[in-house]
Amino acid sequence: MRHFKQMFSKKYLSFAGLQFSRGVKRKYPINPDHVNELPVFQYATSKQNYRRVFAWGNAQTGALGFKGLIDKDVMVLKCPKRLSFGEKFEVTNAAAGFGFSLFAVNSDTNVKLYGTGLNTDSQIGYHEIRKGFPLEVVFYPQPISLPIKDPTKTKIKKIAAGRAHSVVLTDEGVFTMGNNSYGQCGRKIIENEDYIRSNTIHHIQNINNKEIIDIECGQDHSLFITADGSVYSCGWGADGQTGLGHFKNSDCLSKINGDIENEKIVKISCRSDFVMALSEKGDVFGWGNTEYGQMSLPDDEQQLCHPTHIKMLQGHGKFKSVASAGSFCLAANENGEVFTWGYGLLGKNDFQPESKVVQVFCGLYHAAAVTNYGDLYIWGRNKSGCLGLGDEKDQSFPLKVCLAGHVKKVYCGIDHTIALCKPFI
């Protein structure tokens, strides 16, 4: 419940006992308790999952979802802008793909998902204005109807987005859509499939009768965590990113073994072709393309096709969050310390001493960290203003992003960023 004490008149604006007017000297009330006589306006909301949604970065692709920006011919949005759609439809989750965005909403219908941005492969569903002429770009969030059996009870738990495919985790399992050239949607590859005209949404109810509890998308592959902490993958495997012990593509979900075979994995991260996995014990594992020093391999090898324990993090405490970008990695431990390695703008800097990093996130070229105070710090390559710092200059160390709310989640794409925030009041 929010309380505001205000008094408006033609001449004065009275707030907290002070009076102001144009061309009139400021006056103080004779009685300091005058403020208690002001009316109270109450603004109540029944939205328990209420979140403010902010977006910034490249506006040309439509991934930001601001309809008015197209009319103004705005190319980039350098500062966070509040997305009214987020409050109208009560956004609970989001994902930032390569030039497109997805938003999960609280709804009792089968339209629980909206998409905006590039749609060259129906990665945000099939949309058309005229029959037979699908839209390759959508500039404002449009509804995506999922084949859900029980719309009144089923909720979207998480969304993940790759280069041109999307994965949606619900109470009824996983739904995948978009490009499946390498099997990244977990279904059989169809030669010469016309993705722009595809309305295919593939349903994966479970894996070997085990519930799927988490998902992640790399560039052209997908990863799944089941209730017992096992990890499964499918899709492009030329750099070993599927972790299946080979470098082939896979169009079916297969279990990943290696060093995580007997571990309970609770988190996976991948924005490109190197994967990081976090175990329940706080250990970190990695596999995939390591050409930027993500892992040290013998004989200068640059590709790793099976999960391997990242030993250089041993002795630095129990890790709680990990993030893997295109050429660098982040890991945050339970003490709030953030470790970075790889190639690029690694953000070598200490955060404010009184704050503690609780979550880290990565786009392809930029990184973000959220503190226990709900503050967002960001750094890296500032492609199309995706850092939200008011300019397009690259940032080599973390800077705080100005947002009107406590940051809960951050979603980083190639050149745009989305933040879900809890209001201050």
SULLIN-V209089 format. One record per residue. N is the residue number from 0. RES is the residue in three letters. SS is DSSP state (a for helix, b for strand, c for the rest). BURIAL is + if it has 24 or more other ideal C-beta (glycine too) atoms within 12 Angstrom, else -. Layout:
n & res & ss & burial
N & RES & SS & BURIAL
N & RES & SS & BURIAL
This chain:
n & res & ss & burial
0 & MET & c & -
1 & ARG & b & -
2 & HIS & b & -
3 & PHE & b & -
4 & LYS & b & -
5 & GLN & c & -
6 & MET & b & +
7 & PHE & b & -
8 & SER & c & -
9 & LYS & c & -
10 & LYS & c & -
11 & TYR & c & -
12 & LEU & b & -
13 & SER & b & +
14 & PHE & b & -
15 & ALA & c & -
16 & GLY & c & -
17 & LEU & b & -
18 & GLN & b & +
19 & PHE & b & -
20 & SER & b & -
21 & ARG & c & -
22 & GLY & c & -
23 & VAL & b & -
24 & LYS & b & -
25 & ARG & b & -
26 & LYS & b & -
27 & TYR & b & -
28 & PRO & c & -
29 & ILE & c & -
30 & ASN & c & -
31 & PRO & a & -
32 & ASP & a & -
33 & HIS & a & -
34 & VAL & a & -
35 & ASN & a & -
36 & GLU & a & -
37 & LEU & c & -
38 & PRO & c & -
39 & VAL & b & -
40 & PHE & b & -
41 & GLN & b & -
42 & TYR & b & -
43 & ALA & c & -
44 & THR & c & -
45 & SER & c & -
46 & LYS & c & -
47 & GLN & c & -
48 & ASN & c & +
49 & TYR & c & +
50 & ARG & c & +
51 & ARG & b & +
52 & VAL & b & +
53 & PHE & b & +
54 & ALA & b & +
55 & TRP & b & +
56 & GLY & b & +
57 & ASN & b & +
58 & ALA & c & +
59 & GLN & c & +
60 & THR & c & +
61 & GLY & c & +
62 & ALA & c & +
63 & LEU & c & +
64 & GLY & c & +
65 & PHE & c & +
66 & LYS & a & -
67 & GLY & a & -
68 & LEU & a & +
69 & ILE & a & -
70 & ASP & a & -
71 & LYS & c & -
72 & ASP & c & -
73 & VAL & c & +
74 & MET & c & -
75 & VAL & b & +
76 & LEU & b & +
77 & LYS & b & +
78 & CYS & b & +
79 & PRO & b & +
80 & LYS & b & +
81 & ARG & b & +
82 & LEU & c & +
83 & SER & a & -
84 & PHE & a & +
85 & GLY & a & +
86 & GLU & a & +
87 & LYS & a & -
88 & PHE & c & +
89 & GLU & c & +
90 & VAL & b & +
91 & THR & b & +
92 & ASN & b & +
93 & ALA & b & +
94 & ALA & b & +
95 & ALA & b & +
96 & GLY & c & +
97 & PHE & c & +
98 & GLY & c & +
99 & PHE & b & +
100 & SER & b & +
101 & LEU & b & +
102 & PHE & b & +
103 & ALA & b & +
104 & VAL & b & +
105 & ASN & c & +
106 & SER & c & +
107 & ASP & c & -
108 & THR & c & -
109 & ASN & c & +
110 & VAL & c & +
111 & LYS & c & +
112 & LEU & b & +
113 & TYR & b & +
114 & GLY & b & +
115 & THR & b & +
116 & GLY & b & +
117 & LEU & b & +
118 & ASN & c & +
119 & THR & c & +
120 & ASP & c & +
121 & SER & c & +
122 & GLN & c & +
123 & ILE & c & +
124 & GLY & c & +
125 & TYR & c & +
126 & HIS & c & +
127 & GLU & b & -
128 & ILE & b & -
129 & ARG & b & -
130 & LYS & c & -
131 & GLY & c & -
132 & PHE & b & -
133 & PRO & b & +
134 & LEU & c & +
135 & GLU & c & +
136 & VAL & b & +
137 & VAL & b & +
138 & PHE & b & +
139 & TYR & b & +
140 & PRO & b & +
141 & GLN & b & +
142 & PRO & b & +
143 & ILE & b & +
144 & SER & c & +
145 & LEU & c & +
146 & PRO & c & +
147 & ILE & c & +
148 & LYS & c & -
149 & ASP & c & -
150 & PRO & c & -
151 & THR & c & -
152 & LYS & c & -
153 & THR & c & +
154 & LYS & c & +
155 & ILE & b & +
156 & LYS & b & +
157 & LYS & b & +
158 & ILE & b & +
159 & ALA & b & +
160 & ALA & b & +
161 & GLY & c & +
162 & ARG & c & +
163 & ALA & c & +
164 & HIS & b & +
165 & SER & b & +
166 & VAL & b & +
167 & VAL & b & +
168 & LEU & b & +
169 & THR & b & +
170 & ASP & c & +
171 & GLU & c & +
172 & GLY & b & +
173 & VAL & b & +
174 & PHE & b & +
175 & THR & b & +
176 & MET & b & +
177 & GLY & b & +
178 & ASN & c & +
179 & ASN & c & +
180 & SER & c & +
181 & TYR & c & +
182 & GLY & c & +
183 & GLN & c & +
184 & CYS & c & +
185 & GLY & c & +
186 & ARG & c & +
187 & LYS & c & -
188 & ILE & c & -
189 & ILE & c & -
190 & GLU & c & -
191 & ASN & c & -
192 & GLU & c & -
193 & ASP & c & -
194 & TYR & a & +
195 & ILE & a & +
196 & ARG & a & -
197 & SER & c & +
198 & ASN & c & -
199 & THR & c & +
200 & ILE & c & +
201 & HIS & b & +
202 & HIS & b & +
203 & ILE & b & +
204 & GLN & c & -
205 & ASN & c & -
206 & ILE & b & +
207 & ASN & c & -
208 & ASN & c & -
209 & LYS & b & -
210 & GLU & c & +
211 & ILE & b & +
212 & ILE & b & +
213 & ASP & b & +
214 & ILE & b & +
215 & GLU & b & +
216 & CYS & b & +
217 & GLY & c & +
218 & GLN & c & +
219 & ASP & c & +
220 & HIS & b & +
221 & SER & b & +
222 & LEU & b & +
223 & PHE & b & +
224 & ILE & b & +
225 & THR & b & +
226 & ALA & c & -
227 & ASP & c & -
228 & GLY & c & +
229 & SER & c & +
230 & VAL & b & +
231 & TYR & b & +
232 & SER & b & +
233 & CYS & b & +
234 & GLY & b & +
235 & TRP & c & +
236 & GLY & c & +
237 & ALA & c & -
238 & ASP & c & +
239 & GLY & c & +
240 & GLN & c & +
241 & THR & c & +
242 & GLY & c & +
243 & LEU & c & +
244 & GLY & c & -
245 & HIS & c & -
246 & PHE & c & +
247 & LYS & c & -
248 & ASN & c & +
249 & SER & b & +
250 & ASP & b & +
251 & CYS & b & +
252 & LEU & b & +
253 & SER & b & +
254 & LYS & b & +
255 & ILE & c & +
256 & ASN & c & +
257 & GLY & a & +
258 & ASP & a & +
259 & ILE & a & +
260 & GLU & c & -
261 & ASN & c & -
262 & GLU & c & +
263 & LYS & c & +
264 & ILE & b & +
265 & VAL & b & +
266 & LYS & b & +
267 & ILE & b & +
268 & SER & b & +
269 & CYS & c & +
270 & ARG & c & +
271 & SER & c & +
272 & ASP & c & +
273 & PHE & b & +
274 & VAL & b & +
275 & MET & b & +
276 & ALA & b & +
277 & LEU & b & +
278 & SER & b & +
279 & GLU & c & -
280 & LYS & c & -
281 & GLY & c & +
282 & ASP & c & +
283 & VAL & b & +
284 & PHE & b & +
285 & GLY & b & +
286 & TRP & b & +
287 & GLY & b & +
288 & ASN & b & +
289 & THR & c & +
290 & GLU & c & -
291 & TYR & c & +
292 & GLY & c & -
293 & GLN & c & +
294 & MET & c & +
295 & SER & c & -
296 & LEU & c & -
297 & PRO & a & -
298 & ASP & a & -
299 & ASP & a & -
300 & GLU & c & -
301 & GLN & c & -
302 & GLN & b & +
303 & LEU & b & +
304 & CYS & b & +
305 & HIS & b & +
306 & PRO & b & +
307 & THR & b & +
308 & HIS & b & +
309 & ILE & c & +
310 & LYS & a & -
311 & MET & a & -
312 & LEU & a & +
313 & GLN & c & -
314 & GLY & c & -
315 & HIS & c & -
316 & GLY & c & -
317 & LYS & c & -
318 & PHE & b & +
319 & LYS & b & +
320 & SER & b & +
321 & VAL & b & +
322 & ALA & b & +
323 & SER & b & +
324 & ALA & c & +
325 & GLY & c & +
326 & SER & c & +
327 & PHE & b & +
328 & CYS & b & +
329 & LEU & b & +
330 & ALA & b & +
331 & ALA & b & +
332 & ASN & b & +
333 & GLU & c & -
334 & ASN & c & -
335 & GLY & c & +
336 & GLU & c & +
337 & VAL & b & +
338 & PHE & b & +
339 & THR & b & +
340 & TRP & b & +
341 & GLY & b & +
342 & TYR & c & -
343 & GLY & c & +
344 & LEU & c & +
345 & LEU & c & +
346 & GLY & c & +
347 & LYS & c & -
348 & ASN & c & -
349 & ASP & c & -
350 & PHE & c & +
351 & GLN & c & -
352 & PRO & c & -
353 & GLU & c & -
354 & SER & c & -
355 & LYS & c & +
356 & VAL & b & +
357 & VAL & b & +
358 & GLN & b & +
359 & VAL & b & +
360 & PHE & b & +
361 & CYS & b & +
362 & GLY & c & +
363 & LEU & c & +
364 & TYR & c & +
365 & HIS & b & +
366 & ALA & b & +
367 & ALA & b & +
368 & ALA & b & +
369 & VAL & b & +
370 & THR & b & +
371 & ASN & c & -
372 & TYR & c & -
373 & GLY & c & +
374 & ASP & c & +
375 & LEU & b & +
376 & TYR & b & +
377 & ILE & b & +
378 & TRP & b & +
379 & GLY & b & +
380 & ARG & c & +
381 & ASN & c & +
382 & LYS & a & +
383 & SER & a & +
384 & GLY & a & +
385 & CYS & c & +
386 & LEU & c & +
387 & GLY & c & +
388 & LEU & b & +
389 & GLY & c & -
390 & ASP & c & -
391 & GLU & c & -
392 & LYS & c & -
393 & ASP & c & -
394 & GLN & b & +
395 & SER & b & -
396 & PHE & b & -
397 & PRO & b & +
398 & LEU & b & +
399 & LYS & b & +
400 & VAL & c & +
401 & CYS & c & +
402 & LEU & c & +
403 & ALA & c & -
404 & GLY & c & +
405 & HIS & b & -
406 & VAL & b & +
407 & LYS & b & +
408 & LYS & b & +
409 & VAL & b & +
410 & TYR & b & +
411 & CYS & b & +
412 & GLY & c & +
413 & ILE & c & +
414 & ASP & c & +
415 & HIS & b & +
416 & THR & b & +
417 & ILE & b & +
418 & ALA & b & +
419 & LEU & b & +
420 & CYS & b & +
421 & LYS & b & +
422 & PRO & c & +
423 & PHE & c & -
424 & ILE & c & -
